[in-house]
Amino acid sequence: MTGWTRRRVLGAGAAGLLVPSLVHARPRRRSRLVLLGTKGGPTPNRFRAPASNLLVVDGEPYVIDAPDGVASRLVQAGIDLARLRNLFVTHNHSDHNAGLGALLILAWGSGLQDQVDLYGPAPLRRLVAAQLAANAYDIQVRRAEEGRPPLAPLVRVHEISAGPAMARNGVRVRCALADHLTVPNYAYRFDTPDRSFVFSGDTRPSEALIALARGADVLVHEVMLPSALGGIVDRNAPRVIDHILRSHTTTEELGRVAAAAGVRTLVLSHLVPAFPSITDDMWLEGARRHFSGEIIVGRDMMEL
């Protein structure tokens, strides 16, 4: 696939120094993570796509969050939409679920025939039903003219609470209720045959998330840079800065979270604000004060 890889981020030049036989001898990972988008907030941005993630384990795709445009990002990552089986929504803000209905419709239009399990907090079941109802005309016409199966029976919604969420094909998923002000947000932990991954969704520093992430190989966590928030202007939302400050995690706080959880690699995503003028060093500075492990500033379509 095209896009950023971990090797490119950490130094593509070194790859040319590796002995080919050693490269081939390296065991192939059974899991791969693709950062489909890394921007925080609902407004479109030409520099980054809204934050969402793809985890592939033994060829099986798991999608975490479904913002606008997620279907196209999945195709760019080499995923056949007809093979989608597992979708996870951290919380019901538009920058995390605005593309969910479109993803289901487009997967169905791509040949989806098997059940899709969708996990997330209430009122996810009502939201999915409304999105399917909004597309009822298209579904009806395509069923009549193209012979497609009904879509609604293929979508099974699980409204979750803290604890085990799923266990299947060697992958175990647990979730914990984080702290996103008034909106229930669930962080997810995926324990796979070779690595463990935690996805924060949107949250302030959370003891429940720290407990969930303890000892994980990779923590993908949202982050904000308070010194850059003054560049956010939204006349329709006069309290938006206050909301951001009360709902998200600063770079320094995130370093403390990663250290307390004892994770191996911290990936910064859902960047707030996602201004291109903010350098990687600016994102890293605060986190590095408190966390000595590997830190990666996420980029769209980066693979780890």
C-alpha positions as CSV (number, residue, x, y, z in Angstrom):
1,M,0.0,0.0,0.0
2,T,1.1,3.6,-0.4
3,G,1.4,6.0,2.5
4,W,3.5,6.3,5.6
5,T,5.1,3.2,7.2
6,R,6.8,3.0,10.5
7,R,10.1,2.3,8.7
8,R,9.8,5.5,6.7
9,V,9.0,7.6,9.8
10,L,11.9,6.2,11.8
11,G,14.4,6.5,8.9
12,A,13.9,5.0,5.5
13,G,17.6,5.3,4.7
14,A,18.5,2.6,7.2
15,A,16.5,0.1,5.3
16,G,19.0,0.0,2.5
17,L,21.7,-1.1,4.9
18,L,19.9,-4.3,6.0
19,V,21.2,-7.6,4.6
20,P,18.5,-9.1,2.4
21,S,18.7,-12.6,4.1
22,L,18.2,-11.0,7.5
23,V,15.2,-9.1,6.2
24,H,13.6,-12.3,4.9
25,A,14.4,-14.1,8.1
26,R,12.4,-11.6,10.2
27,P,9.1,-13.2,11.3
28,R,6.1,-11.7,9.7
29,R,3.7,-9.9,12.0
30,R,0.2,-11.3,12.3
31,S,-1.1,-7.8,13.1
32,R,-0.8,-4.5,11.3
33,L,-2.2,-1.1,12.3
34,V,-3.1,1.6,9.8
35,L,-3.9,5.1,11.0
36,L,-6.6,5.9,8.5
37,G,-6.9,9.5,9.7
38,T,-5.3,11.5,12.5
39,K,-7.2,14.8,12.8
40,G,-9.4,15.7,15.8
41,G,-12.7,17.5,15.4
42,P,-15.6,17.4,12.9
43,T,-14.6,20.1,10.4
44,P,-13.0,19.0,7.1
45,N,-9.3,19.6,6.7
46,R,-7.2,19.3,3.6
47,F,-4.1,18.3,5.5
48,R,-5.5,15.4,7.6
49,A,-8.6,13.1,7.6
50,P,-10.7,12.6,10.7
51,A,-9.2,10.2,13.2
52,S,-10.0,6.5,12.7
53,N,-8.0,3.3,12.7
54,L,-7.7,-0.1,11.0
55,L,-6.3,-3.1,12.7
56,V,-5.8,-6.2,10.6
57,V,-5.1,-9.5,12.4
58,D,-4.4,-12.6,10.3
59,G,-6.1,-10.9,7.4
60,E,-9.3,-10.0,9.3
61,P,-10.0,-6.2,9.4
62,Y,-11.2,-4.4,12.5
63,V,-12.3,-0.8,12.1
64,I,-12.2,1.6,15.0
65,D,-14.4,4.7,14.4
66,A,-16.1,5.6,11.2
67,P,-15.9,9.3,10.4
68,D,-16.7,10.9,7.1
69,G,-14.7,9.3,4.3
70,V,-13.7,6.2,6.1
71,A,-14.9,3.9,3.3
72,S,-12.5,5.4,0.8
73,R,-9.7,5.3,3.4
74,L,-10.3,1.6,3.9
75,V,-10.1,0.9,0.2
76,Q,-6.9,2.9,0.0
77,A,-5.5,0.6,2.8
78,G,-6.3,-2.4,0.6
79,I,-9.5,-3.6,2.4
80,D,-12.3,-5.2,0.4
81,L,-15.4,-3.6,2.0
82,A,-17.4,-6.7,1.4
83,R,-15.2,-8.4,4.0
84,L,-16.0,-6.1,6.8
85,R,-17.1,-8.0,9.9
86,N,-16.1,-5.9,13.0
87,L,-16.7,-2.2,13.5
88,F,-16.1,-0.4,16.8
89,V,-17.3,3.2,17.6
90,T,-15.6,4.9,20.6
91,H,-18.4,7.5,21.0
92,N,-21.2,9.2,19.2
93,H,-19.7,12.4,18.1
94,S,-19.9,13.2,14.4
95,D,-16.2,13.0,13.8
96,H,-16.3,9.4,14.9
97,N,-19.5,8.2,13.4
98,A,-20.6,10.5,10.5
99,G,-19.4,7.9,7.9
100,L,-20.9,4.9,9.5
101,G,-24.1,4.7,7.5
102,A,-22.2,5.4,4.3
103,L,-19.7,2.6,5.2
104,L,-22.5,0.1,5.7
105,I,-24.2,1.1,2.5
106,L,-21.0,1.0,0.4
107,A,-19.9,-2.3,1.9
108,W,-23.3,-3.7,0.9
109,G,-22.9,-2.2,-2.5
110,S,-19.5,-3.9,-2.8
111,G,-21.0,-7.3,-2.2
112,L,-21.4,-7.7,1.5
113,Q,-23.3,-10.9,2.3
114,D,-22.2,-11.8,5.8
115,Q,-23.1,-10.3,9.1
116,V,-21.3,-7.2,10.4
117,D,-21.0,-6.8,14.2
118,L,-21.0,-3.2,15.3
119,Y,-19.9,-2.2,18.8
120,G,-20.3,1.1,20.6
121,P,-22.2,3.0,23.3
122,A,-25.9,3.8,23.3
123,P,-27.7,5.2,21.4
124,L,-25.8,3.5,18.6
125,R,-28.6,1.1,17.8
126,R,-31.0,4.0,17.2
127,L,-28.5,5.9,15.2
128,V,-27.7,3.0,12.9
129,A,-31.4,2.3,12.4
130,A,-31.9,6.0,11.4
131,Q,-29.0,5.9,9.0
132,L,-30.4,2.8,7.3
133,A,-33.8,4.4,7.2
134,A,-32.3,7.5,5.5
135,N,-31.0,5.2,2.8
136,A,-34.2,3.1,2.5
137,Y,-35.0,4.3,-1.0
138,D,-31.6,3.4,-2.4
139,I,-31.7,0.0,-0.7
140,Q,-35.2,-0.8,-2.0
141,V,-34.3,0.2,-5.5
142,R,-31.1,-1.9,-5.6
143,R,-32.8,-4.9,-4.1
144,A,-35.5,-4.7,-6.8
145,E,-33.2,-4.0,-9.7
146,E,-30.0,-5.7,-8.8
147,G,-31.2,-8.6,-6.6
148,R,-29.2,-7.6,-3.6
149,P,-30.1,-9.1,-0.2
150,P,-31.7,-7.0,2.5
151,L,-29.1,-4.9,4.4
152,A,-30.7,-4.5,7.9
153,P,-30.5,-8.2,8.9
154,L,-26.7,-8.1,8.1
155,V,-26.0,-5.4,10.7
156,R,-25.9,-6.5,14.3
157,V,-25.5,-3.7,16.9
158,H,-24.0,-4.3,20.3
159,E,-24.4,-1.5,22.8
160,I,-21.5,-2.0,25.1
161,S,-20.6,-1.3,28.7
162,A,-17.2,-1.6,30.4
163,G,-15.7,-5.1,30.3
164,P,-15.3,-7.8,27.6
165,A,-16.7,-6.8,24.2
166,M,-15.7,-9.5,21.8
167,A,-13.5,-12.7,21.6
168,R,-13.1,-14.4,18.3
169,N,-10.4,-15.9,16.0
170,G,-7.6,-15.3,18.6
171,V,-8.5,-11.7,19.2
172,R,-9.9,-10.5,22.5
173,V,-11.4,-7.0,22.9
174,R,-12.1,-5.3,26.2
175,C,-13.3,-1.7,26.7
176,A,-13.3,0.8,29.5
177,L,-15.4,4.0,30.0
178,A,-13.1,6.9,29.7
179,D,-13.8,10.6,30.5
180,H,-15.2,12.8,27.6
181,L,-17.2,15.2,29.6
182,T,-20.9,14.4,29.0
183,V,-20.5,12.0,26.1
184,P,-19.8,8.3,26.9
185,N,-16.6,7.3,25.3
186,Y,-15.2,3.8,25.4
187,A,-11.5,3.0,25.0
188,Y,-10.8,-0.4,23.4
189,R,-8.0,-2.9,24.0
190,F,-7.3,-5.5,21.3
191,D,-5.1,-8.4,22.5
192,T,-4.0,-10.3,19.3
193,P,-1.7,-13.3,18.9
194,D,1.4,-11.1,18.6
195,R,0.6,-7.6,20.0
196,S,-1.8,-5.6,22.1
197,F,-3.3,-2.3,20.9
198,V,-5.3,0.3,22.9
199,F,-7.4,3.0,21.2
200,S,-8.4,5.9,23.5
201,G,-11.1,7.6,21.5
202,D,-11.7,11.1,23.0
203,T,-10.9,11.5,26.7
204,R,-9.3,13.5,29.4
205,P,-6.6,11.6,31.4
206,S,-8.5,8.5,32.6
207,E,-7.6,6.1,35.3
208,A,-9.9,3.5,33.7
209,L,-8.0,3.9,30.4
210,I,-4.6,3.6,32.2
211,A,-5.7,0.3,33.8
212,L,-7.0,-0.9,30.4
213,A,-3.7,0.0,28.6
214,R,-1.4,-1.4,31.3
215,G,1.5,-3.2,29.6
216,A,0.1,-2.7,26.0
217,D,2.5,-2.8,23.1
218,V,0.8,0.2,21.3
219,L,-1.4,3.0,22.7
220,V,-3.1,5.2,20.1
221,H,-4.2,8.2,22.1
222,E,-5.8,11.5,21.3
223,V,-3.9,14.7,22.2
224,M,-4.3,18.4,22.2
225,L,-1.7,21.2,22.2
226,P,-3.1,24.0,24.4
227,S,-0.7,26.7,23.1
228,A,-2.1,26.3,19.6
229,L,-5.8,26.4,20.6
230,G,-6.0,30.2,20.0
231,G,-6.0,29.5,16.3
232,I,-9.4,27.8,16.5
233,V,-12.2,30.2,15.4
234,D,-15.8,29.0,15.2
235,R,-18.5,31.7,15.5
236,N,-21.2,29.0,15.8
237,A,-19.5,27.6,18.9
238,P,-18.4,30.4,21.3
239,R,-17.6,27.9,24.1
240,V,-15.6,25.5,21.9
241,I,-12.2,26.2,23.5
242,D,-13.7,25.6,26.9
243,H,-15.2,22.3,25.6
244,I,-11.8,21.2,24.2
245,L,-9.9,22.0,27.4
246,R,-12.4,20.0,29.5
247,S,-12.7,17.1,27.1
248,H,-9.2,16.2,25.9
249,T,-5.6,15.4,27.0
250,T,-2.7,17.7,26.8
251,T,0.7,16.5,25.5
252,E,2.2,16.6,29.0
253,E,-0.8,14.7,30.5
254,L,-0.5,12.1,27.8
255,G,3.1,11.5,28.7
256,R,2.1,10.8,32.2
257,V,-0.8,8.5,31.1
258,A,1.6,6.5,28.9
259,A,4.2,6.2,31.7
260,A,1.6,5.2,34.2
261,A,0.2,2.5,31.9
262,G,3.7,1.2,31.0
263,V,3.1,0.9,27.3
264,R,5.9,0.2,24.9
265,T,4.9,2.6,22.1
266,L,2.7,5.8,22.3
267,V,1.1,7.0,19.0
268,L,-0.3,10.5,19.0
269,S,-3.5,10.8,17.0
270,H,-6.8,12.8,16.9
271,L,-4.5,15.9,16.9
272,V,-6.2,19.0,18.2
273,P,-5.7,21.4,16.6
274,A,-4.5,19.8,13.3
275,F,-2.7,22.8,11.9
276,P,0.2,22.0,9.5
277,S,2.3,24.7,11.2
278,I,2.6,22.5,14.3
279,T,5.7,20.5,14.0
280,D,6.3,16.9,15.3
281,D,8.7,18.3,17.8
282,M,6.0,20.6,19.2
283,W,3.7,17.6,19.6
284,L,6.5,15.5,21.2
285,E,7.9,18.0,23.6
286,G,5.4,17.7,26.4
287,A,4.9,13.9,26.2
288,R,8.7,13.3,26.2
289,R,9.0,15.0,29.6
290,H,7.2,12.2,31.3
291,F,7.4,9.1,29.0
292,S,10.7,7.6,27.9
293,G,9.3,4.9,25.6
294,E,8.9,5.2,21.8
295,I,6.6,8.1,20.7
296,I,5.3,8.5,17.2
297,V,3.3,11.4,15.9
298,G,0.7,9.8,13.7
299,R,0.2,10.6,10.1
300,D,-2.7,9.6,7.8
301,M,-2.2,6.1,6.3
302,M,0.8,5.4,8.5
303,E,1.3,1.7,9.1
304,L,2.8,0.2,12.2
